Amino acid sequence: MNRFKWFTIVLSSCLVLSLTGCVSAIPELTPDEQDQVTRYMADLLLKYDANYQETLLNEEELALALEEQKEKEEAAKLQAQEQERLEQEKIEASKPDDIEVEEVPDYATVEEMADAAGLEKVEFDYLGYEIVSQYPEAQGDELVFAMTPTEGNELLVMKFNMANVGGSDCEIDMIRTGTSYAVKLGDGSYAPVLTTLLENDLSTLGTTVPVESGTEVVLISEVPAGTQIDSIFLYVRAQDGNLEIQLQ
């Protein structure tokens, strides 16, 4: 009989003897005390068990276990990122390829008006517009030719500066160029540019612009009274091509 078996027999005998005594001699234990006695007995048995091995990890084994756990967590993180990437690719692939993109119209510039009309050594600049019931307005008692609109309409007067940028006086004859104009407003309505006898009417202008100087010219159209101007598009039909210019 080895030492462990001998110790087990002795411990068991003691327990039997203690239980055969007077019942009143056994102290009543609390649940915590009973748990402590149980653990104490288990420790004694393990202490004398030749086959018992220490289950606590040493520092090297603990480091390896932590490294393995870290690798598992990193692999799980990479797998989650890859899954997210695949899901995003599915979403992108499901989008239609034929989505229409609204393109901004390519409007001509005011500076191109001279080239379209075949005018050399001339540049135009847009000065703005006004809506009036008469153009030009009377200046005192001076008698001048003035335009008035038809009933229910007003005059839309578009103003430009025409500058001579050449090295000599510039002769202008717009009737000879055959250039014509039309206007489209922001509401989509069209209106012709009127042909007038005004001295500064660009559509019928015949004048000489001195070198390094300019003159104000106008284009006039009729619009319904009370029209709110959001935008103005000027259409130029000339011998060297047609232009669409956004003035406002």
VEXVO-125521 format. One record per atom (N, C-alpha, C): residue in one letter; x, y, z. Coordinates in steps of 0.05 Angstrom, whole numbers, plus 5000, padded with zeros to 4 digits. Each point is the difference from the previous one (the first is absolute). Layout:
N
AXYZ ...
***
This chain:
248
M501749765000 M498350245000 M501850255000 N499650174980 N501650244999 N499150215020 R501650215000 R499550215020 R497350144996 F499250044975 F497550144995 F497649835009 K500049744994 K497849835009 K499949995030 W502449995013 W500049995030 W498850255011 F500750234988 F498950255010 F497050014996 T499049904978 T497150004994 T498549845021 I501149765008 I498749835020 I499950145026 V502250125008 V500150145026 V498050225001 L499950174978 L498150224999 L497249915001 S499349784987 S497349895000 S499249905027 S501949875014 S499549905027 S499450225019 C501550214998 C499550245018 C497350114995 L499150014975 L497450114994 L497849825012 V500449744998 V498049815011 V499850035030 L502350015014 L500050025029 L498750265009 S500550214985 S498950265007 S497050004997 L498949844981 L497250004996 L498649815019 T501449815013 T498749815018 T499850105028 G501150235006 G499950125026 G497350125005 C499850155022 C497550145006 C499450204979 V497549994991 V499250194978 V500350285009 S499550065025 S500250275009 S502850115000 A502049814997 A502850105000 A500950104973 I498449944978 I500850094973 I499050294996 P501950194995 P499150284997 P498550044974 E498150175000 E498550064976 E501650204983 L500649924975 L501650174982 L498350174982 T501050244994 T498650174980 T500649904972 P498550084979 P500749924973 P502850084992 D501050235008 D502750084993 D502149825013 E499549935026 E501849835014 E500149724988 Q497649904992 Q499949744987 Q501650004974 D499850224985 D501550024974 D503050015005 Q500950135022 Q502850025006 Q501149725008 V498449855016 V500849735008 V500349824975 T498150024982 T500149844975 T502550064984 R500650254996 R502450084985 R502549905014 Y500150025026 Y502349925016 Y500649704996 M497849845000 M500349714997 M500949944972 A498950144980 A500849954972 A503050074996 D500950225013 D502850074997 D501949795013 L499149895023 L501649795012 L500349754982 L497749934988 L500149764982 L501850054976 L499850244988 L501750064977 L502950025008 K500650095024 K502750045009 K501549735001 Y498649785008 Y501249745003 Y499449824976 D498950104979 D499549854975 D502550024982 A501349774996 A502550004984 A499450084971 N497549954991 N499450064972 N499050294995 Y499950165021 Y499150284998 Y502150184987 Q499350164981 Q501950184986 Q498950285003 E501950195002 E499350295002 E498850094974 T497750125001 T498650094975 T500550294993 L501350155017 L500550294994 L502250024979 L499750194980 L501950044979 L502450175009 N502349934990 N502350165006 N500050244981 E502050185003 E500150264985 E500249954970 E501649814991 E500349944972 E497449904987 E498849815014 E497449894990 E497950214999 L499950185020 L498050215001 L500550194977 A502550074993 A500650184978 A499149884974 L500549744996 L499149864976 L497050004997 A498649965023 A497149994999 A498950284993 L501250215011 L499150274994 L500550074970 E502349924990 E500650054972 E498149854981 E499349765007 E498149844984 E497350145000 Q499150105024 Q497550135002 Q500050264983 K502250155001 K500350244984 K499849954970 E501349784991 E499849924972 E497249934991 K498649865018 K497249934994 K498250254997 E500450205018 E498550244999 E500650164975 E502650014992 E500850154976 E498949864975 A500049734999 A498849864978 A497050054998 A498750015022 A497150065000 A499450284990 K501850195008 K499750284991 K500350034969 L502149864990 L500550004971 L497749874985 Q498949795011 Q497849874986 Q497550184999 A499650155022 A497750195001 A500450224979 Q502550114998 Q500550214980 Q499749904972 E500949754994 E499649894974 E497149964993 Q498449915019 Q497249974996 Q498650264994 E500950215014 E498950274995 E500750104972 R502549944991 R500850084973 R498449864979 L499549745004 L498449854981 L497150104998 E498950075023 E497350115000 E499850274985 Q502150175004 Q500150264986 Q500249964970 E501649804992 E500349944971 E497349914988 K498549855015 K497349924991 K498250244996 I500150195019 I498450244998 I500750164976 E502750044996 E500950154977 E499249874974 A500249734999 A499449864975 A497050014994 S498350045020 S497150014995 S499150274990 K501850215000 K499250264991 K500050004969 P498050134988 P499950024971 P502250164989 D501049924976 D502250144988 D499150224981 D497450004994 D499050204981 D498650235013 I501050095024 I498950235013 I500650254984 E497950154993 E500350244984 E501150235017 V502150124991 V501250235014 V499250254984 E498850195013 E499150244987 E502550174993 E500350064975 E502350154991 E499250304998 V501950175008 V499650294999 V500450094971 P498050144989 P500350094972 P502450174996 D501249974977 D502550164994 D499150254985 Y499550225014 Y499150244988 Y502450164989 A499550154979 A502050184989 A500250255018 T502150154996 T500550245016 T499350254983 V499550225014 V499450254986 V502350084981 E502549935009 E502350084984 E500049874972 E498549784997 E499949864974 E498050134981 M498450195009 M498150134982 M501350134976 A502250135004 A501450144978 A501049814979 D501249785009 D501049804980 D497849884984 A497749945013 A497849874986 A498950194979 A500050265006 A498950204981 A502150084979 G502449905003 G502150074981 G501250275004 L499850105025 L501150275006 L502849975011 E501950154988 E502749995008 E500650255017 K502049965018 K501050225017 K497850115019 V497949825006 V497850095017 V499649795023 E499450105024 E499349835023 E497550105012 F498349815010 F497550075013 F500249925030 D498850175016 D499649955029 D497150045007 Y498849815016 Y497250035008 Y499950195024 L498350204999 L499850205021 L497649965018 G498049844992 G497649965016 G497550054984 Y497750005014 Y497550054986 Y498250175017 E497850104988 E498050145014 E497349954986 I497850025016 I497349974989 I498750275003 V499150124977 V498950275000 V497550014983 S498650215003 S497650044983 S500750184976 Q502450114999 Q500950164978 Q503050014999 Y501149994975 Y502950024998 Y500750154974 P501950205003 P501150115025 P498050185013 E500450065026 E498350195013 E500550284990 A497950165001 A500350284990 A501850165018 Q501850164988 Q501850175014 Q499250294997 G498450105019 G499150274999 G498150054976 D500450224986 D498450064977 D501249904974 E502249865001 E501349904976 E498349794987 L499650034973 L498449804985 L501949784990 V499449765008 V501649774991 V498049784992 F501149824983 F498349774992 F500149805024 A497649915008 A499849825023 A498249764993 M500749775012 M498449754996 M498049975023 T497649924993 T498049935020 T498949724994 P499349855020 P499049724995 P497150004992 T499249774990 T497149964994 T498549975026 E497450014999 E498350005024 E500449745016 G500350035026 G500449775018 G502949905002 N501850144986 N502849915000 N501850225011 E502549935005 E502150185007 E502449944983 L501950195000 L502549974984 L502249885017 L501249794991 L502449885012 L502450114984 V501650175013 V502350134987 V502649875011 M501449864982 M502649885007 M502350184990 K501850065018 K502150204993 K502749874998 F501550104980 F502849904995 F501850234995 N502549965007 N502150194991 N501549874977 M500250154978 M501549914977 M502550164998 A502349875004 A502650145001 A501749944976 N501450214990 N501949974978 N502749935013 V500949754994 V502649915012 V502249984978 G499450124977 G502050004978 G501850245001 G501550034979 G501950224999 G499050234983 S497549994991 S498950214983 S497050015004 D498650214989 D497150025002 D498749754988 C497749935011 C498649754991 C497350084988 E499549924976 E497550054987 E498149765006 I497650065010 I498049805007 I497650034982 D499149774988 D497649994984 D498649745006 M498350005020 M498849755009 M497949894981 I498750174985 I498149914980 I501449834979 R502450084992 R501549854980 R500849725010 T500449975026 T500949745011 T497749805000 G497550104999 G497749825001 G499549865026 T501050115022 T499749885026 T497350065012 S498749795011 S497450045013 S500149885028 Y498050085017 Y500149935029 Y497249915009 A500049845021 A497649935014 A500649965030 V497950015016 V500449995029 V498349785012 K501149845019 K498549815016 K500350075029 L497750015015 L500150075028 L500049755017 G500250045026 G500249775018 G497649825000 D497650114994 D497649845000 D499749844974 G502050024982 G499949844975 G498750154977 S499050245004 S498750144979 S502050144982 Y499450014974 Y501750134980 Y498850274991 A501850184993 A499150264989 A502050094980 P499150114977 P501950104980 P501250275009 V502450054991 V501250265005 V499050194978 L499050235008 L498750194982 L502150154983 T499250054976 T501750174982 T498950295002 T501750185009 T499250275005 T501650204983 L499250255003 L501550224987 L501850155019 L500449885024 L501750125020 L502950014990 E501450225006 E502750024990 E501949805013 N499349905024 N501849815013 N498949725001 D498049944982 D499049734997 D502049824986 L501149805015 L502149834989 L499149854975 S497549924999 S499149844977 S500050154974 T499950275001 T500050174975 T502250205000 L502049975018 L502050205005 L501750054975 G500450254994 G501950094979 G501550245011 T502549975007 T501550215012 T503049954998 T501550205009 T502949985001 T500850025029 V501549805009 V501050005028 V502950084999 P500750245012 P502750094999 P501949805015 V502650014992 V501949835013 V500250055030 E500349785015 E500350015029 E497650145013 S497649954990 S497650125012 S497849794997 G497750065013 G497749824999 G497450155000 T497949864995 T497350124999 T498049815011 E497950105013 E497949835011 E498049944979 V499449744997 V497949914981 V498049835015 V497649974988 V497949855013 V498649814981 L498849805012 L498149824986 L497450015016 I497750044986 I497550045014 I498049794992 S498549905020 S497949804996 S497650085017 E497749894993 E497650045016 E499449765018 V499250065024 V499249795019 V497450085013 P498449815009 P497450075013 P500550175025 A498350195004 A500250185023 A500149845026 G501850085018 G500349865026 G501749764999 T501449944978 T501749774998 T502450015019 Q500449785015 Q502349995018 Q502349864985 I502250134999 I502349904985 I501849835019 D500149744995 D501949835014 D502549954984 S499749974974 S502349954983 S499350104972 I502150064985 I499650104972 I502049854983 F499049874978 F501749874981 F499750154973 L502350074988 L500050144975 L500949814978 Y498349974979 Y500749834977 Y501050184977 V502349944990 V501250164979 V500349834975 R498750084979 R500249864974 R501750184982 A502449904993 A501950164985 A501249844977 Q501550144983 Q501149874976 Q502149795007 D501450035023 D502049815008 D499149815022 G497449965002 G499049805020 G498050125018 N498549825014 N497950095019 N501149965029 L499250195017 L501050005028 L497650005019 E500449885023 E498050035022 E501650105024 I499350245009 I501550145021 I498250045024 Q500949925023 Q498550065025 Q500950275011 L498250204998 L500750265009 L499650035030 Q497849895011 Q499350025028 Q499849725012 
***
